[in-house]
């Protein structure tokens, strides 16, 4: 009696519905013209990242193992010193604080934030704490890149998770070692911005594009008069603005709402090599070309072989072994002629005709680009 199994590498076809969906998304015209605020932002008006080291207390025995995490016991010792409590060195080495966890606290300080305003903070365990659920973050200074304290965080954590363990079994829903405190930090220091300095402001485009920079300058000059804006390069537009604070704010608010003339985007194909995702915009076209694509299959057959000792032998044992047979089969490729495709729907139809998987299309599109038949820029992310 023989048993065999076959492992074959197959190549499923690319979903016609998925590519047609992309065609509908990218081939459809824009419903409205974009505004300046959607493609550019005022330089100097930005948020700043804050971070700090803190302690979460009040845990139900799920804190750090302080013998393995020395910075947890050091942090609680430093905090107690600030409260006027000094522990002997011998006591510090024997601390077993199972309800305390060392955490990193992060927050984003928005532009124009004033002292007294509140921020949301994220709290993440940096030790071996099992859970931060039910814990309270004690006063933690949040510093910027310059080392100055800009906010002070404190409050009860919200952990959107649950877990239980017993008898070696464990069940966990969501993440227990990170939480959030809404309005958990208070701003203590103002970050100066250069918005009201000088007689002009600079607009920084989200993406470097000379055409977009020219359209932004043209829209501003059309509304506020010739010479009001000047495109310095493909990413920066200089705009003359009023010097008074209220007039400048009103000017920026009106300028950001100005519509831009619609334009045809540059043809681009974005390829995600890790997931096999391929996205094409409406400007992608194909030139006439011919493509050959073949399939490769690997078959592995395993047959058990039983070896028995002679009837009169002594000390012999029955041995079961396997005999493997590996075959590699490469199907012949079919030469497919792809006609010129001036529209995205034609490009989708031509790629579907190849019957290739997304991973195969990665190589096929690169080969078409190398042959000069793909009129688009390839971007691999």
NORNORLIN-V231397 format. One record per pair of residues at least 4 apart in sequence whose ideal C-beta (glycine too) atoms are under 6 Angstrom apart, sorted by the first residue. I is the first residue (numbers start at 1). J is the second residue. D is the distance in Angstrom with one decimal. If there is no record, write none. Layout:
i	j	d
I	J	D
I	J	D
This chain:
i	j	d
2	303	5.1
3	304	6.0
4	301	4.6
4	303	5.8
6	299	5.2
7	300	4.9
8	297	5.2
8	299	5.6
9	297	5.6
9	298	5.2
11	295	5.4
11	357	5.2
13	355	5.0
14	356	6.0
16	352	5.3
19	348	4.3
19	352	5.8
23	27	5.2
23	344	5.1
23	345	4.7
23	348	4.5
26	281	5.0
26	282	4.4
26	344	5.7
27	282	5.0
27	344	4.4
27	345	6.0
33	259	4.3
33	260	5.7
33	262	5.3
34	38	4.8
34	39	6.0
34	260	5.3
35	257	5.8
35	259	5.8
36	40	5.6
36	216	5.8
36	256	5.3
36	258	5.1
37	256	3.7
39	206	5.8
39	212	5.8
40	203	4.3
40	205	4.9
40	216	6.0
41	204	5.8
42	201	5.7
43	202	4.3
43	204	4.9
44	193	5.2
44	194	4.4
44	195	5.8
45	111	4.8
46	111	5.9
47	108	5.1
47	110	5.0
48	109	4.5
48	144	5.6
48	191	5.8
50	107	4.6
50	109	5.4
50	142	3.9
50	144	5.8
50	150	5.7
50	151	5.8
51	106	5.1
52	105	4.8
52	140	4.7
52	141	5.5
52	142	4.4
52	143	6.0
54	103	5.3
54	105	4.8
54	137	5.5
54	140	3.3
55	75	5.3
55	100	5.9
55	138	5.5
56	101	4.7
56	103	5.3
56	132	5.6
56	135	3.9
56	137	5.4
57	100	5.4
57	136	5.7
58	135	5.2
58	136	4.7
59	63	4.5
59	99	4.4
59	135	4.9
60	134	6.0
61	98	4.8
62	130	4.1
62	131	4.1
63	98	5.0
63	99	5.0
63	100	4.7
63	101	4.5
63	129	5.3
64	69	4.3
64	72	4.4
64	101	5.0
64	102	5.9
64	127	3.8
64	128	5.8
64	129	5.1
65	128	5.7
66	72	5.0
66	73	4.4
66	95	5.2
66	97	5.4
69	127	4.1
70	74	6.0
71	75	5.9
71	102	5.7
72	102	4.3
72	127	5.7
73	95	4.6
75	102	5.7
76	100	5.8
77	87	6.0
77	92	5.6
80	85	4.1
87	91	4.7
87	92	5.3
101	125	5.6
101	129	3.7
102	126	5.4
102	127	4.8
103	123	5.0
103	125	5.6
104	124	5.3
104	126	5.2
105	121	5.5
105	123	5.5
105	140	5.0
105	153	5.2
106	122	5.0
107	119	4.8
107	121	4.5
107	142	5.6
107	185	5.2
109	113	5.5
109	150	5.7
113	117	5.4
113	187	4.9
115	187	5.3
115	188	5.9
117	187	4.8
118	183	3.9
118	186	5.7
119	151	6.0
119	185	4.3
120	182	5.3
121	153	4.8
121	181	5.0
121	184	4.3
121	185	4.8
122	180	5.6
123	137	5.8
123	157	5.7
123	179	5.0
124	178	4.5
125	129	4.5
125	132	5.9
125	177	4.1
131	176	4.0
132	157	5.5
132	159	5.5
132	179	5.1
133	159	4.3
135	157	5.2
136	156	5.2
137	154	5.8
137	155	5.9
139	154	4.8
140	153	4.6
141	149	4.5
141	152	5.8
142	151	4.3
142	153	5.7
143	147	5.8
143	149	5.5
144	148	5.7
144	150	5.3
150	189	4.6
151	185	4.4
151	187	5.2
151	188	5.8
152	186	5.6
152	188	5.8
153	184	5.3
153	185	3.9
155	181	4.3
155	184	4.1
157	179	3.7
157	181	6.0
158	179	5.7
158	180	5.4
159	179	4.1
160	174	5.4
161	173	5.7
161	174	3.4
161	175	5.4
161	176	4.6
162	173	4.9
163	172	3.9
163	176	5.5
164	171	5.4
165	170	4.2
196	245	5.5
200	238	5.6
200	240	5.1
200	241	6.0
201	239	5.4
201	241	5.1
202	236	5.5
202	238	5.6
203	237	4.3
205	212	5.8
205	235	4.8
208	234	4.5
208	235	4.6
209	234	5.8
210	234	4.3
213	231	4.1
213	234	5.6
213	237	5.6
214	231	5.5
215	260	5.0
215	261	5.5
216	237	5.1
217	229	4.2
217	231	4.5
217	237	5.3
219	258	4.7
219	260	5.6
220	224	5.8
220	228	5.3
220	229	3.7
220	239	5.9
221	226	5.3
221	228	5.3
221	229	5.5
223	258	5.7
224	228	4.1
228	240	5.4
229	237	5.7
229	239	4.7
230	238	4.9
231	237	5.2
232	236	4.4
232	238	5.5
241	248	5.2
241	251	5.3
242	247	3.7
242	248	5.0
242	251	5.5
264	283	5.7
265	281	5.7
265	283	5.5
267	283	3.9
267	284	4.8
267	375	5.8
267	376	3.7
268	281	5.6
268	376	5.8
268	377	4.8
269	280	5.2
269	376	4.9
269	378	5.3
270	279	4.7
270	379	5.0
271	278	5.6
271	362	5.6
271	380	4.9
272	277	4.2
272	381	5.4
273	380	5.6
276	358	3.6
276	359	4.9
278	358	6.0
278	361	5.8
280	284	4.5
282	344	5.2
284	347	5.6
284	376	4.3
285	341	6.0
285	342	5.5
285	375	4.5
286	341	3.9
286	347	5.2
286	350	6.0
287	340	5.7
287	373	4.0
288	339	5.7
288	340	4.8
289	338	5.2
289	371	5.9
289	373	3.9
290	335	5.6
290	337	5.0
291	336	5.2
292	333	3.9
292	335	4.7
293	333	5.3
293	354	5.8
293	356	5.8
294	331	5.2
294	332	5.9
294	333	3.4
295	331	4.5
296	330	5.1
297	329	4.9
298	328	5.5
299	327	4.6
300	326	5.3
301	325	4.4
302	322	5.2
302	324	5.2
303	323	4.8
304	322	5.7
305	321	4.8
305	323	5.1
306	320	5.5
307	319	4.6
308	318	5.1
309	313	4.4
309	316	2.4
338	350	4.8
341	346	3.5
341	347	4.6
341	350	5.2
356	360	3.7
356	361	5.2
361	365	5.8
368	373	5.0
368	374	4.3
369	374	4.3
369	378	5.3
